[in-house]
Each structure stands twice: as structure tokens, then as C-alpha cells.
Amino acid sequence: MGHEELIGQKAPAFTLPNYDGTPYAVKPGETGTPIVLIFYPAAGTPACTTQACQMRDEIAAQKDRWGADKVQLIGISKSSVADQKNFVDKYSLTYPALSDGESGEVRQLYKIGKALFGLADKRVTVVIDKEGTVRATHDAMINTLGHKNFIDGWLTTFSTEGTKASE
């Protein structure tokens, strides 16, 4: 089994170094804002760069849906802090890019396995609702656009749930 086991469960909290070296604490359910964790194999690789830039562009184009007040978007890979910083600076990324290091403690917490015959970490998106429950995961190594569409669909779901709750 893998990350799918977490659906319906409380998402684990953790702290990792951000691209600037400062500790970044992720505490699902604490702020009342949904969280999207984007696990990617390595900073600066072609597919990871495409995916990261897609997310950056969605945040810029759709602040009413993708803004920090609507969702906390967080990238995570085994890349070093220095590599994450180069990645963020080179592509002007506007969201945290955390370093899980070679040990992969958070990848293990979220049951993110290997792909490509064990040669790379999987590319997985984990959606966590405002209460801190894992609602869904999406696993696609090559189709980076699928991850953006998956997130967009969940943002629609969350906005609908919010409307129903306030009626």
C-alpha cells in the first residue's frame, strides 16, 4: 500500500527546512486553510520545473482560487536546501519548497514510494482539508498538468463546501 492509505486520516504534522534554510512547520487543520502537498522527485529536473512553474502561474492568474488565503501550497523533495533555493530563485516560485533530504522522513510519513523501477521518488499531490484530514492523493509521474487539474478540482470542491456550510 501507499499514500492512498492516508485518505480519510488525520494528516501528519511536520517541520522541514524551507528553501531559505528556515524551519517551516506544517500543522494540518491548525489554520483552517486547506493544504496541498506537492511531492516531486528533484528540484530543477525538466518535469519538476514544468510542474512548479504551472503552480506558480496558477497562483498568479487565479489568486481568488489559488491565493494563500484559499490554500497553502507546499512543494517537497529530497533536494538540498541550496538546490531548492536555486530552483525557487531561478523560476521565481511563490510558495514554500521544502527539503526532505535523502532520509525522506516526510516522504515516509506520507507513504510516498519510488517510481521508474526505484530510480526516483514518486510525484504525488496530497490534498488536506481545513480540518486536517487527507481527502485525496494523485500519483502521476509524467503528467504534470494532471496534478494542476487535480488541485483545481479540489479547490472547486472546497469552495462549494464552504458555501454550503455558510448557507
C-alpha positions in Angstrom: 0.0 0.0 0.0 1.0 3.6 -0.1 -0.2 7.2 0.2 -3.8 6.1 -0.6 -3.9 4.6 2.9 -3.9 8.1 4.3 -7.2 9.2 2.7 -9.7 9.9 5.5 -7.0 10.0 8.1 -5.6 13.0 10.0 -2.6 14.3 8.1 0.7 14.1 9.9 2.3 17.4 11.1 6.0 18.0 10.4 8.7 20.6 10.1 11.3 20.8 7.3 13.8 23.4 6.2 12.4 25.8 3.6 14.5 26.9 0.6 15.9 29.7 2.6 17.0 27.4 5.4 14.4 28.5 8.0 12.3 25.8 9.6 8.8 25.5 8.1 6.1 23.9 10.2 3.2 22.2 8.6 0.3 21.7 11.0 -2.7 20.4 9.1 -6.0 21.7 10.5 -4.5 24.4 12.7 -5.1 27.4 10.4 -8.5 26.4 8.9 -7.0 26.6 5.4 -6.7 23.6 3.1 -3.1 22.4 2.4 -1.8 20.8 -0.8 1.5 19.0 -0.5 3.3 18.5 -3.8 5.9 15.8 -3.6 8.3 15.9 -6.5 11.4 13.9 -7.3 14.1 16.7 -7.5 14.4 20.4 -7.9 15.4 21.6 -11.4 14.6 18.5 -13.4 12.5 19.0 -16.5 9.2 17.6 -15.3 9.6 19.1 -11.8 10.3 22.5 -13.3 7.3 22.3 -15.6 5.1 21.3 -12.6 6.5 24.0 -10.3 6.0 26.7 -13.0 2.4 25.5 -13.6 1.7 26.0 -9.9 3.4 29.4 -9.8 1.4 30.6 -12.9 -1.9 29.4 -11.4 -1.2 31.3 -8.2 -0.6 34.4 -10.2 -3.5 34.0 -12.6 -6.1 32.8 -10.1 -5.4 34.5 -6.8 -9.1 34.2 -6.0 -8.8 30.4 -6.1 -5.1 29.7 -5.6 -4.2 32.5 -3.2 -2.6 31.9 0.2 -5.9 32.7 1.9 -7.6 29.8 0.0 -4.9 27.1 0.0 -1.5 26.5 1.4 0.6 25.1 -1.4 3.8 23.4 -0.4 6.4 21.7 -2.6 8.6 19.0 -1.0 11.5 17.0 -2.5 14.7 15.3 -1.3 16.7 18.1 -2.9 19.0 20.0 -0.6 18.2 23.5 0.8 20.7 25.0 -1.6 19.2 23.2 -4.6 15.7 24.2 -3.5 16.9 27.9 -3.2 18.4 27.8 -6.7 15.2 26.3 -8.0 13.0 28.9 -6.3 15.2 31.8 -7.4 15.7 30.7 -11.0 11.9 30.2 -11.6 10.5 32.8 -9.2 8.4 30.3 -7.3 6.0 31.9 -4.9 5.4 29.1 -2.5 7.5 27.1 0.0 9.9 24.5 -1.4 10.9 22.3 1.5 13.9 20.0 1.7 13.1 16.4 2.9 16.7 15.4 2.4 18.0 12.0 1.5 16.4 10.4 4.6 13.0 11.3 3.3 11.3 11.4 6.8 8.2 13.2 5.5 8.0 11.2 2.3 7.9 8.1 4.6 5.2 9.8 6.9 3.1 10.3 3.8 4.0 6.9 2.3 5.5 8.4 -0.9 7.2 5.5 -2.7 9.5 5.1 -5.6 8.8 5.2 -9.4 10.7 4.4 -12.5 11.9 1.0 -11.2 13.0 2.5 -7.9 15.2 5.2 -9.6 13.2 8.2 -8.5 10.7 9.3 -5.8 7.1 9.4 -7.0 5.4 12.6 -8.0 2.4 12.8 -5.7 -0.1 15.5 -4.7 -1.8 15.2 -1.3 -4.9 17.3 -0.6 -5.7 18.1 3.0 -8.9 19.8 4.1 -9.2 22.7 6.5 -9.8 20.2 9.4 -6.5 18.5 8.7 -7.9 15.3 7.1 -6.3 13.8 3.9 -9.1 14.0 1.4 -7.3 12.7 -1.8 -4.0 11.9 -3.4 -2.9 12.0 -7.0 0.0 10.0 -8.4 1.3 10.7 -11.9 5.0 10.7 -12.7 4.9 12.3 -16.2 1.5 14.1 -16.5 2.3 17.3 -14.5 -0.8 19.1 -15.9 -2.9 16.3 -14.3 -1.6 17.5 -10.8 -2.7 21.1 -11.5 -6.1 20.0 -12.7 -6.4 17.7 -9.7 -5.7 20.6 -7.3 -8.0 22.9 -9.2 -10.9 20.3 -8.9 -10.3 20.1 -5.2 -10.3 23.9 -4.8 -13.7 23.9 -6.5 -14.9 21.3 -4.1 -13.6 23.2 -1.1 -15.2 26.5 -2.3 -18.5 24.6 -2.7 -18.3 23.0 0.7 -17.6 26.5 2.2 -20.7 27.9 0.5 -22.9 25.1 1.7 -21.6 25.4 5.3 -22.4 29.1 5.4 -25.9 28.8 4.0 
